[in-house]
Each structure stands twice: as structure tokens, then as C-alpha cells.
Amino acid sequence: MQVSHKARVWTALWTVYIVWGSTYLGIELAGETIPGVFGAGVRFTVVGLIMFAIVVARLGRRALRISRGELAAAALVGLLLPGANSILFVTEQKVPIGLTSLIIASVPLWVLLLRLSVGERPDRVASLGLLVGFAGIIVLVRPGGSSGPLGYLLLTVLAAVAWALGSFLSPRIPVPRDALVATGYETLTGGLVLLAIGLATTSPSDLDPSTWSARSIFGLVYLILVGSVVGYTAYAWLLANAPLGQVSTYAYVNPVVAILLGVLFRNEHLNWQILAGAAIVVAAVAVVVRQEPPAATAPEEGVR
């Protein structure tokens, strides 16, 4: 039985929706007993090696040959994107995963703000969406209720800003042209730096795998194999086979998936603050992503 192109597109799209929406739960589980920065370092180092293996199998070893400038650019993006992700390993122990996903969903808004800061002139409707979206963020990080400590909420916002900066710089600096090659170098360089920091700042007793819970190990393995490899493969296929406007819908569907998983598996409660902030942020992101070219506002997703 031959599967239609439309069916394959929707299968890949729902894969991205569910897989990337579920990574927030995977990060929360992994960070329960595995030291955050160290765990993120392990994750991205392994992902980088897997991406290299895929590139070699597909294109041969020559595809991994890049210039020093490309390596430096990939390393910079790698420090920002995996670095932002590593913050979530820490903050999600205090901040609900649904709320975390909404704050990270604001990345296109921060990218748009960075574009404004360098003199670019986005669509007026998108600029209005930017203002509305930041009003939603203020609602989300307002102290009180079950939202988590303000310091951890602000750290999550910092992760979104770092993620946006990496996404903003990526098309403006000479990263490797092949998306898989670029992702491989970004994740490997970022992962190695995080691994070194994790080893230097974590007590040896916390690095003993016998102290890690089974579900933390499951969460880490899930993030590596499903969250990064499967999710990015589906995303890369969509970029080549589906309209960008359709692909970009992940930006406001992922938080919905994360919120549902938080309610179902982590007994997270939805108060008026989260519901109001969610409605404002998701609507604003939808406006920005729809009005602006997806390449200009969408976060770099090889390191999700």
C-alpha cells in the first residue's frame, strides 16, 4: 500500500509536534537524579556523534571537512543552544514543564526583537504580536501560585533569550551549509563544553550512575534517541517536503503537548495565570510566525 505525500507530511508533522512537545517531560525526568549540566553535556555529545555517523553514512567523511571559520561559528551556536537547553535541566525541577514550554515558545518573539535591534523592519502586525507576546510572558513569570520561584522563572526566560540569540546568529554567521553537518558540530562542541563544566562543578558522588534513577536514565536516553535524532530527522524532512508555514506550526503546538503531558504525568495544575499567559503567548507566536518568514523567526531545532 502506497502512502500519499500528504499522509507522510502529516505523519512527520505530528512526530515533531509530539516528540518536541515531550522533550520537556524528558528533561524533567532526566534532571531528577542526573546533575543538570553534566546530563545535558552527555546528551549533546552523544547526539553530535550520532549526527556525524549519519552524515558519514549518507555523504562520506569528506562532508565533515569544514573551515576554521565554520567550526568557530558552529561552536558559538553550539554554546548558546545546548547551553540554553542545559538551563532547563535545572529549572524544570522547580518550574512546571507546561510553563517552561510556554516561556521557550516565546523564542520567535525574542528573535524578532533582536531583528529590530539591528535595524531590520519586520511586518507591523508581527511587531504588534511581539508586544502582545511579551505581555503574556509578564503574566507567566508573575510570582505566586504554583508557577515556581521567581529566580527559576527568570532563568527559564534567560534560556529562551540564549536560544533566540543562537537562532538569530545561525543564518548570519558562516555555519556549515549542510544542516546535519552544522547540527553535528553545534551539538558536539556545545556538549563537550557542558560536559567539562559538569565534571568540574559536580561532586563525584553525584556522578555515580548507581545513584541515578531508572526514569532519569530513561529520560536521558529518550532525549538523545527520540527528542534529538528522531525529532530532527522528521523536521529536516519536513523542511524539504512541506510548506514552511505548515512546518512552523510546531512553534505553538509543542507547548500544548507539553502542558497536556504535565497534567497527565506530573499532576501539574492549570491556574488562571498559566491559562491566560498561555493564550496570550501562543496567539502572539502564531501571529509572528505566520506574518514573518519562518526562517527569520523559527528557533534552530537541531538541538531540541
Secondary structure as UniProt FT lines:
FT   HELIX           5..33
FT   HELIX           36..59
FT   HELIX           61..64
FT   HELIX           68..91
FT   TURN            92..94
FT   HELIX           97..104
FT   TURN            105..106
FT   HELIX           107..117
FT   TURN            118..119
FT   HELIX           124..140
FT   TURN            145..146
FT   HELIX           150..169
FT   HELIX           170..172
FT   TURN            173..174
FT   HELIX           179..201
FT   HELIX           204..207
FT   HELIX           209..211
FT   HELIX           214..222
FT   HELIX           223..230
FT   HELIX           231..241
FT   HELIX           244..247
FT   TURN            248..249
FT   HELIX           250..266
FT   HELIX           272..291
FT   HELIX           294..297
FT   TURN            302..303
//
